[in-house]
Amino acid sequence: MGFSIKTIREFGGQLKYNKPVKYIGYTIMALVAFSMIGFFAGPSIGGGSSSGDSTETQGSNTVVAKAGDITVTENELNQMISLITQGNERAQDPQMQLMVRYQAASSVIQQKQMMQAYESQGITVSNAELRAARDKAVEEQLTALKSQLLPEGKGTDADLDREIRKLNPQMGLAQLKERMAATVSDMQLRSQLYSQKWQEQAKARNTPKDDAQMKQMFEQIYLSRIYFAINDKQNATEAKKRAEEAMQKLKGGAKFADVVKTYSDDPEAIKNQGGQTPGTGYLQIQNELAFLLANSEDIKRVIDLKQGDLSEPLSARENQGYYIFQMRERKTEVPKDFEEKKEQYKDQYIGTLTGVEQNQLMRKMPVNTKPEFNEPLLRVYASWVESFSKPTPERLKLNKEALTALTPLLAENDIYMASKQLLQIQILTNLRSIAVELKNKEQKKEAEDQLLAAYTRYFQQSGTNPSMRKQYAELLIEKNMKKQAIEQLELAMGEAWEPNQFILVNELENLFKKAGRPDLAAKAEKRSKELFAVVQKQQDEQQKAMMEQMKQQQEAQSKDKKDEKKPDAAAGKDGNQAGDTKTPPAEDNKDKK
């Protein structure tokens, strides 16, 4: 066939130390492995892309989640999952499956919200621009692949095609390009193009027109403020009325600190300072004011105030109230190296103001827009996640609802069975904790009984998990079921052999002691130390390798510098030789005579 498992492993070994080409490398490896499956199990996938494409797009437009007017299709979700789990060996772990799916849907929604925000600024991306970006992405991947497969990364497309076929005779360059193009996410490309265009426009907007404007970045601004909160004690109308009253007193000559003492709803620390806030740089204060004020125009009004001037009552962001500001002081101190480092300061000026604009844009995005899932299992998971941010009564309600909705799903034997069982254990653990918090012994016992049954089902059906066994054993010890607890602890010990599990094994040691088995605790202690020693050795080797790499880089840099100096030295030597050719002294007049 022209390739083997050894070929794949060798190629994988190259990729391990070359991060820029990991993505395309894994694509090649996946395609090679896939074609091997085809060789043994059925027709090759390399004969054409039409059947493969139809399989990939099947059901791709099915909506799996939404938030407001934004929808997430199955295809978009899967592409985001591939992106965020790339290189993560635990991506298919039952403990990760639901979390990854939930986070991927949330990420798609946030990305689409950000694109909507860019569109509100007049940014557009055409299909032609999208195609060009996809072609560029494919070419970059092919360039990276050439660096791996061709000598010094140089050669023609025919050379690359030949090397690809060595890995997989049924996969040529043309087919690989099609596969690459299919793996590039339209949404990711579109999002990047929106961001690039916005950044370019923001840079143009924020480029200082002269040195005087740029020197504003060295100005320190000192503000005082009065805050009028909208809360349970006063509504928006009442807060606005108090702000207007305070404004009248200030215009009538009242001292700012006295008005602060009478009217301000700020924390005591600020009120006790007469409303004074610490001095802030001209660029930084724009960010700080953006967290307080609703409108960017109001931010500019405050920054443009002259010393001693007052602002009118300004709306706080998210309808939290009103602010009155006074410009207490402003002073500028330009650094001595301004002329020398002008370009660096210019970049800093542009970057800071662009960051301020970006933050303001993001704050205009919808807040607290949670995904609504069409999949029943993800609805349960989302409800469980939501419960963590709620007060106890609502947390109890959400966990009970999640458990009720999950119960019939547990009867369905599918690829998510282990994930469902783990979710049931997590929900029951929450219910038990809430019962303890509420001092409800009956609810606590009910949750514990269900939890014991859930652990039993999980380990009977879903295999190994030393961390879960440890939690199971903790519950058994608490229920004074020490014999069963010791069984679970011994099983956990048998499953915990990875060096990074030394902390887990140390916890097992403590549980063996609680269960009355000091002999097994001693074994666990020994195992924990052995695993820790392996971890330390690995870290030492990594540190040694890193130091060796740094040494080699320094030697290479030193050699480069010496090589740069050689031509100068040679030129100098040649110059000296030319200079040493002295003009014969003029003959003495006497000799001439």
Helices and strands as residue ranges (DSSP letters): H 5-16, G 19-21, H 22-41, H 50-57, E 63-67, E 70-73, H 74-84, H 94-120, H 127-149, G 151-153, H 157-167, H 173-183, H 186-206, H 211-214, G 215-218, E 219-229, H 236-251, H 256-263, H 268-271, E 280-281, H 282-290, H 296-303, E 314-315, G 317-319, E 321-332, H 342-363, E 372-373, H 376-387, H 392-409, H 417-437, H 441-461, H 466-478, H 482-495, G 499-501, H 502-514, H 518-580, H 589-592
